[in-house]
């Protein structure tokens, strides 16, 4: 990654990051990384040490990341949406030598005298990054990405773009608006890292997401591409004033995780014009977020596909319709969790995704995302984690969590709760209980509190379809 960083000096005068009113060029960024790398070494950070980064998308976050990986340490991107218990768990799990937050001294090192970056011998298969994924049984797992993983992502992204450009045509550097956080593969890998490899400019909206603010940023910064999630995209294309803004510079919208509805795809064109194209991909944190991609032309014919395998990726579906991925972007494993690694990546380096799908004419079509998984916007929400949390409430006897369809988020989280005998529970009480312990997007927004026992099969398994009927009856 240090070599990738050094290569960025080829476009030293070009803007690398636009962070609201703040800007930094590739040359300024490279110099800042050298100063921060020297600072980290002075703080005792050595090769293999973890440096945890906890904060909003910012220039400081990015500089800290590149400084960390360039000296052989392991950057850990922490989810700022976590509740305290979740954050404490991750910190105890990765045991960082240093924690960098929004009040960091990194800001003071963005400017200063020229400093030589400390040299550390790094192998391409050394770990570079840990990103935590939601856990199916309650606790997140730290996916470890190597220098090889991240560089391969850059090369795969560039190969995808090159394959879609007509012969003889050269695209100008992209100004890429990214609406996703840096503790996600979509924000860090497909945004910050991929832009570094291509010499593109990454643009963030300042402050909390708002559709009007997003439209203003596209207009002001003349953004040419936008990487986003279905939720934010849905809100922008349904903003009543969207056509009041000059978004003519925007020619491509990209995202992933699941197929976009045909209605959403049509709304993109209705909002941004006939020149706009879009693409959808599929991947997981465990494979750097990239396994398949669909071209605009393919989506016109197959709007429900998530595309074909990208260069270097092998894809297969077993007899149970489960999707497996293999290639140089598959993670090294889960940090400090050998059992989970062996259950997910086999001896032949096939990644077991847990997702169901089928391959038709070389295109992947998703059937289900991990059986009971709730896909709320861009967030994977595992019912078991919320169920385990609610079962800790002294007045909860039984609970099951399901995903309900939603136009804006795709799915929302809903909980059916059976109180203990004689207890009285309210939605407000349960919301407050979960909010203290889990990230906001895991807090159920729909509730059924009923003393009737949950429907179960003869073997005791909850019949989720019948539970969902209870929500329909309530509405």
C-alpha positions in Angstrom: 0.0 0.0 0.0 3.0 2.3 0.6 4.0 1.8 -3.1 0.4 2.7 -4.2 0.6 5.8 -2.0 4.0 6.9 -3.6 2.6 6.4 -7.1 -0.1 9.0 -6.3 2.6 11.7 -6.7 2.1 11.3 -10.4 -0.9 13.7 -10.0 0.4 15.6 -7.0 -1.5 18.8 -7.9 -4.9 17.1 -8.3 -7.5 17.2 -5.5 -7.7 13.9 -3.7 -10.4 14.7 -1.1 -13.1 17.3 -0.8 -14.4 17.3 2.7 -17.1 20.0 2.8 -15.1 23.3 2.5 -11.8 21.5 3.2 -9.6 20.2 0.4 -6.3 18.3 0.1 -4.3 17.5 -3.0 -2.5 14.2 -3.6 0.8 15.9 -3.0 -0.4 17.5 0.2 -1.9 14.2 1.3 1.4 12.3 0.6 3.4 14.8 2.7 0.8 14.7 5.6 0.9 10.9 5.6 4.7 11.0 6.0 4.4 13.3 9.0 1.7 11.2 10.6 3.6 7.9 9.9 6.7 9.4 11.7 4.4 10.5 14.6 3.0 6.9 14.9 6.4 5.4 15.0 7.4 7.9 17.8 4.3 6.8 19.7 5.7 3.3 19.7 3.6 1.8 16.9 5.4 -1.1 15.3 4.7 -3.5 12.4 1.6 -5.6 13.2 0.3 -3.3 15.9 -3.3 -2.2 15.5 -4.2 1.4 15.2 -8.0 2.0 15.7 -9.7 4.9 13.9 -13.0 6.1 15.3 -14.6 9.1 13.7 -16.6 10.7 10.9 -15.4 10.7 7.3 -12.6 13.2 7.3 -9.2 14.1 5.8 -7.7 13.1 9.1 -9.3 9.7 9.0 -7.8 9.0 5.6 -4.4 10.3 6.4 -4.3 8.2 9.6 -5.3 5.1 7.5 -2.5 5.5 4.9 0.1 6.4 7.6 -0.8 3.3 9.5 -0.7 0.8 6.6 2.5 2.4 5.2 4.5 1.5 8.3 3.2 -2.1 8.5 0.7 -1.5 11.2 -2.9 -2.7 10.9 -5.6 0.0 10.6 -8.9 -0.8 12.4 -12.0 1.0 11.1 -14.5 1.3 14.0 -18.2 1.8 13.4 -19.2 5.2 14.8 -22.9 4.0 14.9 -22.1 1.4 17.4 -23.4 1.6 21.0 -20.9 1.6 23.8 -21.1 -2.1 24.4 -20.3 -2.9 20.8 -17.4 -0.4 20.7 -16.0 -1.9 23.9 -16.2 -5.4 22.5 -14.3 -4.4 19.3 -11.6 -2.5 21.2 -11.0 -5.5 23.5 -10.9 -7.8 20.5 -8.3 -5.9 18.5 -6.3 -4.5 21.4 -5.0 -1.4 19.6 -1.7 0.2 20.4 -3.3 3.6 19.6 -6.9 4.9 19.2 -7.4 7.9 16.9 -10.7 9.8 17.2 -12.1 13.1 16.0 -10.2 15.0 18.7 -6.9 13.6 17.4 -3.6 15.5 17.1 -3.5 14.3 13.5 -5.1 17.5 12.4 -2.1 19.5 13.5 0.1 17.3 11.2 -1.7 18.0 8.0 0.7 20.9 7.5 4.3 21.1 8.5 7.9 20.6 7.4 8.8 17.9 4.9 9.3 14.6 6.8 10.7 11.3 5.5 8.3 8.5 5.9 9.8 5.7 8.1 10.7 2.6 6.0 9.3 -0.7 7.0 9.7 -4.0 5.1 6.2 -5.2 4.2 5.1 -8.3 2.4 2.0 -8.2 0.1 0.3 -10.9 2.3 0.9 -9.0 5.5 -2.3 -7.7 7.2 -3.2 -4.1 6.5 -6.8 -3.6 7.7 -9.5 -4.9 10.0 -13.2 -4.1 9.4 -15.8 -5.5 11.7 -18.8 -7.3 10.2 -22.2 -8.0 11.9 -22.2 -11.3 13.7 -24.8 -13.9 13.0 -24.7 -15.0 16.7 -24.5 -11.6 18.3 -20.9 -10.4 18.2 -19.1 -8.8 15.2 -16.0 -10.4 13.6 -13.0 -8.6 12.4 -12.3 -9.3 8.7 -8.6 -9.0 8.1 -7.5 -7.6 4.7 -4.0 -7.9 3.4 -2.0 -5.5 1.2 -2.6 -8.0 -1.6 -6.3 -7.9 -1.0 -6.5 -4.1 -1.2 -4.2 -3.7 -4.3 -6.1 -6.4 -6.1 -9.3 -4.4 -5.4 -7.7 -1.3 -7.1 -6.7 -3.4 -10.1 -10.1 -5.1 -10.4 -11.9 -1.7 -10.3 -9.7 -0.3 -13.0 -10.1 -3.4 -15.2 -13.9 -3.0 -14.9 -13.8 0.6 -16.0 -11.4 -0.1 -18.8 -13.6 -2.9 -20.2 -16.5 -0.5 -20.5 -14.7 2.4 -22.2 -14.8 2.3 -26.0 -11.4 1.7 -27.7 -9.5 4.9 -28.2 -11.4 6.9 -25.6 -9.8 8.2 -22.4 -12.0 9.2 -19.5 -11.1 12.3 -17.5 -10.4 11.8 -13.8 -13.6 11.2 -11.9 -15.0 13.4 -9.2 -16.7 10.7 -7.1 -19.3 11.6 -4.5 -19.4 8.9 -1.8 -22.3 8.7 0.6 -21.0 5.8 2.7 -18.8 5.8 5.8 -15.2 4.9 5.9 -15.7 1.9 8.3 -17.6 0.2 5.4 -15.9 -1.4 2.4 -18.0 0.8 0.1 -16.6 4.0 1.6 -13.0 3.0 2.2 -12.3 0.4 -0.4 -14.4 1.5 -3.3 -14.0 5.1 -2.4 -10.7 6.2 -0.7 -8.5 3.3 -1.9 -9.9 2.9 -5.4 -9.7 6.7 -6.0 -6.0 6.6 -4.9 -5.3 4.0 -7.5 -7.0 5.9 -10.3 -6.1 9.5 -9.4 -9.7 10.4 -8.9 -11.1 12.9 -6.5 -13.4 11.7 -3.7 -16.1 14.1 -2.5 -18.1 13.9 0.8 -21.2 15.7 1.8 -20.6 17.8 4.9 -22.6 16.8 7.9 -25.6 14.4 8.2 -27.1 13.0 5.0 -29.8 15.1 3.5 -31.1 14.8 -0.1 -31.0 18.5 -0.8 -27.5 18.8 0.6 -26.4 15.9 -1.6 -27.9 17.6 -4.7 -26.1 20.8 -3.8 -22.8 19.0 -3.5 -23.3 17.3 -6.9 -24.0 20.7 -8.5 -21.2 22.7 -6.7 -18.4 20.1 -7.1 -19.5 18.9 -10.6 -19.5 15.3 -9.4 -19.3 12.8 -12.3 -20.0 9.6 -10.3 -21.9 8.8 -7.2 -21.4 5.7 -5.1 -24.3 5.2 -2.7 -26.8 2.9 -1.1 -30.4 2.2 -2.1 -31.7 4.2 0.9 -29.9 7.5 0.1 -30.5 7.1 -3.6 -34.2 6.5 -3.0 -34.5 9.7 -0.9 -32.6 11.8 -3.5 -34.6 10.7 -6.6 -37.8 11.2 -4.6 -36.8 14.7 -3.4 -39.5 17.1 -4.9 -36.9 19.8 -5.7 -34.3 17.4 -7.3 -34.8 18.8 -10.8 -34.1 22.4 -9.5 -30.4 21.5 -9.3 -27.8 21.2 -12.1 -26.8 17.6 -11.9 -25.7 17.4 -15.6 -22.1 16.5 -14.6 -23.3 13.2 -13.1 -23.1 10.4 -15.6 -23.0 7.3 -13.4 -24.4 6.0 -10.1 -23.1 2.8 -8.5 -24.0 0.7 -5.5 -24.3 -2.8 -4.3 -25.5 -5.4 -1.8 -28.7 -6.4 -3.5 -30.5 -5.8 -6.8 -32.2 -2.5 -7.2 -35.9 -2.5 -8.1 -36.9 -1.7 -11.6 -38.9 1.3 -10.2 -35.8 2.7 -8.5 -33.7 2.3 -11.7 -36.4 4.2 -13.7 -36.5 6.9 -11.1 -32.8 7.5 -11.5 -33.2 8.2 -15.2 -36.3 10.4 -14.6 -34.4 12.5 -12.1 -30.9 12.8 -13.7 -31.7 12.5 -17.4 -31.3 10.1 -20.3 -27.5 10.4 -20.2 -27.2 8.7 -16.8 -26.0 5.1 -16.3 -25.8 2.9 -13.3 -24.2 -0.3 -12.1 -24.8 -2.7 -9.3 -22.4 -5.1 -7.7 -22.3 -7.8 -5.1 -19.7 -8.7 -2.4 -19.1 -8.9 1.3 -16.6 -7.4 3.7 -14.9 -10.8 3.7 -14.0 -10.3 0.0 -13.3 -6.5 0.0 -16.9 -5.8 -1.0 -16.4 -6.8 -4.6 -17.2 -10.1 -6.3 -19.6 -9.3 -9.1 -20.6 -6.3 -11.2 -23.3 -5.6 -13.7 -23.0 -3.2 -16.6 -25.7 -0.7 -17.5 -26.5 -2.7 -20.6 -26.9 -5.9 -18.7 -29.3 -4.2 -16.2 -31.5 -3.0 -19.0 -32.1 -6.7 -20.0 -31.8 -8.2 -16.5 -32.7 -5.5 -13.9 -32.7 -8.1 -11.0 -29.2 -9.3 -11.5 -26.1 -8.3 -9.5 -23.8 -9.1 -12.4 -20.9 -11.3 -13.4 -17.7 -12.1 -11.5 -15.1 -9.3 -11.7 -11.5 -10.1 -12.9 -9.6 -12.5 -10.6 -12.9 -13.7 -8.9 -14.2 -17.3 -9.2 -17.9 -17.8 -8.3 -19.9 -21.0 -7.8 -23.2 -22.1 -6.3 -23.4 -25.4 -4.5 -26.3 -28.0 -4.5 -27.9 -26.0 -1.7 -27.9 -22.8 -3.8 -25.2 -21.2 -1.5 -22.8 -18.8 -3.1 -19.0 -19.4 -2.8 -16.3 -16.9 -3.8 -12.6 -17.4 -4.4 -9.8 -15.0 -5.5 -7.1 -12.7 -4.2 -9.6 -10.3 -2.6 -10.8 -12.9 -0.1 -9.7 -11.9 3.4 -6.9 -13.6 5.3 -9.5 -14.5 8.0 -11.2 -13.2 11.1 -9.0 -11.5 13.6 -8.4 -13.6 16.7 -11.1 -16.1 15.7 -9.7 -19.3 14.1 -12.9 -21.3 14.5 -15.0 -18.7 12.6 -12.3 -18.4 9.9 -12.3 -22.2 9.3 -16.1 -22.2 9.1 -16.0 -19.4 6.5 -12.9 -20.0 4.3 -12.1 -23.6 3.4 -8.7 -25.1 2.7 -9.0 -24.3 -1.0 -9.7 -20.6 -0.1 -13.4 -20.7 -1.1 -15.3 -18.1 0.9 -18.6 -19.4 2.1 -20.9 -16.4 1.8 -24.1 -17.8 3.5 -26.0 -16.1 0.7 -28.3 -18.0 -1.7 -28.6 -17.5 -5.4 -28.3 -18.9 -8.9 -26.1 -18.3 -11.9 -27.9 -18.0 -15.3 -26.0 -17.2 -18.5 -23.0 -16.2 -16.4 -25.0 -13.7 -14.3 -25.6 -14.0 -10.6 -29.1 -13.6 -9.2 -29.6 -13.4 -5.4 -32.3 -15.5 -3.8 -31.9 -14.7 -0.2 -29.4 -12.9 1.9 -28.3 -15.3 4.7 -31.8 -16.8 5.3 -32.9 -14.5 8.1 -30.7 -11.5 7.4 -32.3 -8.1 7.3 -30.8 -5.8 4.8 -31.8 -2.3 6.1 -30.4 0.2 3.6 -26.7 -0.7 3.4 -26.6 -2.3 6.8 -26.7 -6.0 7.5 -28.8 -6.7 10.5 -28.8 -10.1 12.1 -32.0 -11.0 14.0 -30.1 -13.2 16.5 -28.1 -10.2 17.8 -31.2 -8.2 18.6 -33.0 -11.2 19.9 -30.1 -11.9 22.3 -30.2 -8.3 23.4 -34.0 -8.3 24.1 -33.9 -11.7 25.8 -31.7 -10.0 28.5 -34.7 -7.8 29.5 -36.1 -9.3 32.7 -39.7 -8.9 31.5 -39.2 -10.6 28.1 -40.1 -14.2 27.8 -39.8 -14.8 24.1 -38.8 -12.7 21.1 -38.3 -13.0 17.4 -37.0 -10.4 15.0 -37.9 -10.2 11.3 -37.5 -7.9 8.4 -40.5 -6.2 6.9 -40.6 -4.7 3.4 -40.1 -0.9 3.1 -39.9 1.4 0.1 -37.1 3.6 1.5 -34.8 1.1 3.3 -35.7 -2.1 1.5 -36.4 -3.7 4.8 -37.0 -2.5 8.4 -36.4 -4.2 11.7 -39.5 -5.6 13.5 -39.7 -7.4 16.8 -42.5 -9.7 18.2 -42.2 -9.9 21.9 -43.9 -12.2 24.4 -43.8 -10.6 28.0 -43.2 -12.8 31.0 -46.3 -13.7 32.9 -47.8 -10.7 34.7 -45.4 -8.2 33.2 -46.4 -5.1 31.3 -44.2 -3.9 28.5 -44.3 -0.8 26.3 -42.7 -0.1 22.9 -41.0 3.0 24.3 -39.4 0.9 27.1 -38.1 -1.7 24.7 -36.8 0.9 22.2 -34.8 2.6 25.0 -33.5 -0.8 26.2 -32.2 -1.8 22.8 -30.9 1.7 22.0 -28.6 1.6 25.0 -27.0 -1.6 23.8 -27.0 -1.7 20.0 -26.4 0.7 17.1 -29.4 2.8 16.1 -30.1 0.9 12.9 -30.6 -2.3 14.8 -33.4 -0.9 17.0 -36.8 -2.3 15.8 -39.1 0.3 14.4 -42.2 -2.0 14.4 -43.3 -4.0 17.4 -45.9 -6.5 18.4 -46.2 -7.1 22.1 -48.5 -10.0 22.7 -48.8 -12.6 25.5 -49.7 -15.3 22.9 -46.7 -17.6 22.5 -44.8 -17.5 19.2 -45.8 -19.9 16.5 -43.4 -22.9 16.3 -42.9 -26.1 14.3 -43.0 -29.5 15.8 -39.3 -29.3 16.4 -39.6 -25.9 18.2 -38.4 -23.6 15.4 -40.2 -20.3 15.2 -42.3 -20.0 12.0 -41.2 -16.5 10.9 -43.8 -16.3 8.1 -46.6 -16.5 10.7 -44.9 -14.0 12.9 -44.8 -11.6 9.9 -48.6 -12.2 9.6 -49.0 -10.7 13.1 -47.5 -7.4 11.9 -49.8 -7.3 8.9 -52.8 -7.9 11.2 -51.7 -5.1 13.4 -51.3 -2.7 10.5 
